[in-house]
Amino acid sequence: MGADGRGGFQPCALDTGSGSAAPSWERNLVVGALVVHIIDVGLDLLVVLLFLVYLQWGFFFGTAGVIVWAWLVSSLYVSFGAGSPGAGDIDDGGLADRLPQFFLSFVQWQIFAEAYRCVFRGGDTDYFHTLRLMEAILESAPNSLVQLYALITWAGTDNA
């Protein structure tokens, strides 16, 4: 056995209580992904506004429905799924803690909190990238199909 009673093994990050900070290239990737997320959500909301202004109700409700559905599903995931403590956990405050987390996540707060934690606190980037992947699968891909269909059918007409 070593002098520290550990058999000669070095302490790991979990034993010392401090994790290794994310490398600078990974923090830069998080910042870039956050900028892309802001642009993506902003453009999606502008497209909804465009459909509303031109009274294209089918495309308006289709695009707005996809956005609300994606935000709802990702908020449920953050509040009641992998982003929250398990049921019966000592840190689980029940519905009183999960409901505010749901509403803050619905307004896209969680992705900013995760980016802050990754960039400034040296946290792990896995959960941030999970949230971005969910946004891409649930919102960006379906909305791109709706917007492509609108481009093909409506944008080439005289009233566009």
C-alpha positions as CSV (number, residue, x, y, z in Angstrom):
1,M,0.0,0.0,0.0
2,G,1.1,3.6,-0.7
3,A,1.7,6.2,2.0
4,D,-1.8,7.6,1.5
5,G,-3.5,4.3,2.2
6,R,-4.9,4.0,-1.3
7,G,-2.5,1.3,-2.6
8,G,-0.4,3.8,-4.7
9,F,-3.3,5.0,-6.8
10,Q,-3.7,8.7,-7.6
11,P,-6.9,10.4,-6.4
12,C,-9.4,10.9,-9.2
13,A,-11.5,14.1,-9.8
14,L,-14.5,12.5,-8.0
15,D,-12.4,11.9,-4.9
16,T,-11.0,15.4,-4.7
17,G,-14.3,17.1,-5.4
18,S,-13.2,19.0,-8.5
19,G,-13.8,18.0,-12.1
20,S,-11.5,18.9,-14.9
21,A,-12.5,22.1,-16.7
22,A,-13.6,21.7,-20.3
23,P,-10.9,22.6,-22.8
24,S,-11.0,26.0,-24.4
25,W,-12.0,24.6,-27.8
26,E,-15.0,22.9,-26.3
27,R,-16.0,26.1,-24.5
28,N,-15.7,27.9,-27.9
29,L,-17.9,25.2,-29.4
30,V,-20.6,25.8,-26.7
31,V,-20.5,29.6,-27.4
32,G,-20.8,29.0,-31.1
33,A,-23.7,26.5,-30.6
34,L,-25.5,29.0,-28.4
35,V,-25.1,31.7,-31.0
36,V,-26.6,29.3,-33.6
37,H,-29.4,28.5,-31.2
38,I,-30.3,32.2,-30.8
39,I,-30.2,32.8,-34.5
40,D,-32.3,29.6,-35.2
41,V,-35.0,30.5,-32.6
42,G,-35.1,34.1,-33.8
43,L,-35.5,33.1,-37.4
44,D,-38.2,30.6,-36.6
45,L,-40.1,33.3,-34.7
46,L,-39.7,35.7,-37.7
47,V,-41.1,33.1,-40.0
48,V,-44.1,32.7,-37.8
49,L,-44.5,36.5,-37.8
50,L,-44.2,36.5,-41.6
51,F,-46.9,33.9,-42.0
52,L,-49.1,35.9,-39.6
53,V,-48.6,39.2,-41.5
54,Y,-49.5,37.6,-44.8
55,L,-52.4,35.7,-43.3
56,Q,-51.1,32.3,-44.3
57,W,-53.0,30.5,-41.5
58,G,-52.1,26.9,-42.4
59,F,-48.4,27.7,-42.4
60,F,-48.7,30.0,-39.4
61,F,-50.4,27.3,-37.2
62,G,-48.1,24.6,-38.6
63,T,-44.9,26.5,-37.7
64,A,-46.2,27.8,-34.4
65,G,-47.4,24.3,-33.5
66,V,-44.0,22.8,-34.2
67,I,-42.3,25.5,-32.1
68,V,-44.7,25.1,-29.1
69,W,-44.6,21.3,-29.4
70,A,-40.8,21.2,-29.4
71,W,-40.5,23.7,-26.5
72,L,-43.2,21.7,-24.5
73,V,-41.5,18.3,-25.0
74,S,-38.0,19.7,-24.2
75,S,-39.4,21.4,-21.1
76,L,-41.0,18.2,-19.9
77,Y,-37.7,16.5,-20.5
78,V,-35.8,19.0,-18.4
79,S,-38.4,19.2,-15.7
80,F,-39.4,15.6,-15.3
81,G,-36.8,13.7,-17.2
82,A,-33.0,13.6,-17.2
83,G,-32.6,17.2,-16.1
84,S,-34.2,16.8,-12.7
85,P,-33.5,14.7,-9.6
86,G,-35.2,11.3,-9.5
87,A,-38.4,10.7,-7.7
88,G,-37.7,9.9,-4.0
89,D,-34.3,11.7,-4.2
90,I,-33.5,13.8,-1.2
91,D,-33.1,16.9,-3.5
92,D,-36.4,16.3,-5.2
93,G,-38.8,19.1,-4.1
94,G,-41.7,17.6,-6.0
95,L,-44.0,19.6,-8.2
96,A,-43.1,22.8,-6.3
97,D,-39.6,22.7,-7.7
98,R,-40.3,21.2,-11.1
99,L,-43.1,23.6,-12.2
100,P,-40.9,26.8,-12.1
101,Q,-38.1,24.8,-13.8
102,F,-40.7,23.8,-16.5
103,F,-41.8,27.4,-17.2
104,L,-38.2,28.7,-17.3
105,S,-37.2,25.9,-19.6
106,F,-40.2,26.6,-21.8
107,V,-38.9,30.1,-22.4
108,Q,-35.5,28.7,-23.4
109,W,-33.8,29.5,-20.1
110,Q,-32.2,26.1,-19.5
111,I,-29.9,26.2,-22.6
112,F,-28.5,29.6,-21.4
113,A,-28.0,28.2,-17.9
114,E,-26.2,25.2,-19.3
115,A,-24.0,27.3,-21.6
116,Y,-23.1,29.6,-18.6
117,R,-22.3,26.5,-16.5
118,C,-20.1,25.1,-19.3
119,V,-18.2,28.2,-20.2
120,F,-17.8,30.1,-16.9
121,R,-18.0,27.3,-14.3
122,G,-16.0,24.7,-16.3
123,G,-18.9,22.2,-16.2
124,D,-19.5,19.3,-18.5
125,T,-20.9,20.0,-21.9
126,D,-22.9,16.8,-22.4
127,Y,-26.2,18.2,-21.1
128,F,-25.9,21.4,-23.2
129,H,-25.3,19.3,-26.3
130,T,-28.3,17.1,-25.4
131,L,-30.5,20.1,-25.3
132,R,-29.2,21.4,-28.6
133,L,-29.8,17.9,-30.2
134,M,-33.3,17.8,-28.9
135,E,-34.0,21.3,-30.3
136,A,-32.6,20.1,-33.7
137,I,-34.7,17.0,-33.8
138,L,-37.9,18.3,-32.3
139,E,-38.0,21.9,-33.8
140,S,-35.5,22.6,-36.6
141,A,-36.0,19.5,-38.7
142,P,-39.9,19.6,-38.7
143,N,-39.9,23.4,-39.1
144,S,-37.6,23.2,-42.1
145,L,-40.1,20.8,-43.8
146,V,-43.0,23.2,-43.1
147,Q,-41.0,26.2,-44.4
148,L,-39.8,24.3,-47.5
149,Y,-43.4,23.3,-48.3
150,A,-44.4,27.0,-47.8
151,L,-41.6,28.1,-50.1
152,I,-42.7,25.7,-52.8
153,T,-46.4,26.3,-52.7
154,W,-46.9,29.8,-51.4
155,A,-43.8,31.9,-52.2
156,G,-44.1,31.4,-56.0
157,T,-47.7,32.8,-56.1
158,D,-48.8,36.3,-56.9
159,N,-50.0,37.1,-53.3
160,A,-46.6,36.3,-51.7
